[in-house]
Amino acid sequence: MLDLLMTGRAATDDWRYPHVGDLMWWFFMVACHQDPREAIRLWHDESGRLVGYAILGEDPSFDCQVAPEHAWSGVEDEALDWTEARLAVLRQREPGRWDGPLASGARQDDARRIRFLEAHGFRYSGEFAEVNMLRGLDEPIPAPLAPPGCQVRSVRNEPGDIAARAAAQHVVWQPWTVGNVSSDDYAALMRLPGYRQELDVIAVTPDGVTAAYVNGWLDPLNRIGDFGPVGALPAYRRQGLTRAVLLECMHRMRAAGMDRVSVSTGVNNAPARALYESVGFRVVNRYLDYLR
């Protein structure tokens, strides 16, 4: 699945296919709250090569990605049919949990995918639309200066650090599903392919609070990194901690051979957009959300 996204990006453009970091986090969310064998469907060609996948996420959400040479040959329709059938089972099995509208999305320049969604009854919502932002790593990267006494470092593979990182995720993202992460869940993330501990950067206060964080992900084929999720505890925002972890992760990505780094945030999240712009990001695309 990771290779499908990287080769798809290489053959098309930066945004038509999600970054592998997005897939890693989506897979992690599925592994936390569902059985991946029931929530992910794969398609292979006659030689056994993976050519497409679909993910049914909580809330519920639908995503499908298909290799360029097989795009719009029928896999997308099969993927949506599978999603609808699976969702019907879940709504009957767990009434209330899966009753919300089915969400999906497309980049604003992906006209074919937008037509596909609209033809199947999806309509643009705007509630969760995002801007995609990009920064070159060949440009100067400021030093990651944190407030006095604070440490900017990687998460350690130790129970205390893992618990603190999971707790920060929970506080920042509740009541959304992405915040439902336990210490055991986070320890499992650290064992997944594609996870790089040196890119899981945190800011720790003098009294030991994990106050801000960023997960960094690498696409070595396209030489582009990605940030996500990014967050800070409410009591520690606007103090330079999130900026410090972003800059530190940029330095580490450049050392790992990346040429660029991307990040996404809500269209209406003005504080986050201002933060990213302050460290050199610019808007290059939008991810449009559709509901049905």
Secondary structure, DSSP 8 states (H G I E B T S, - for coil): -HHHHHHHHHHS-TTTS--HHHHHHHHHHHHHHS-HHHHEEEEE-TTS-EEEEEEEETTTEEEEEE-GGGTTSSHHHHHHHHHHHHHHHHHHHSTTTS-S--EEEEETT-HHHHHHHHHTT-EE--SS-EEEEEEESSS--------TT-EEEE--SSHHHHHHHHHHHHHHHTTSGGG---HHHHHHHTTSTT--GGGEEEEE-TT--EEEEEEEEEETTTTEEEEEEEEE-GGGTTSSHHHHHHHHHHHHHHHTT-SEEEEEEETT-HHHHHHHHHTT-EEEEEEEEEE-
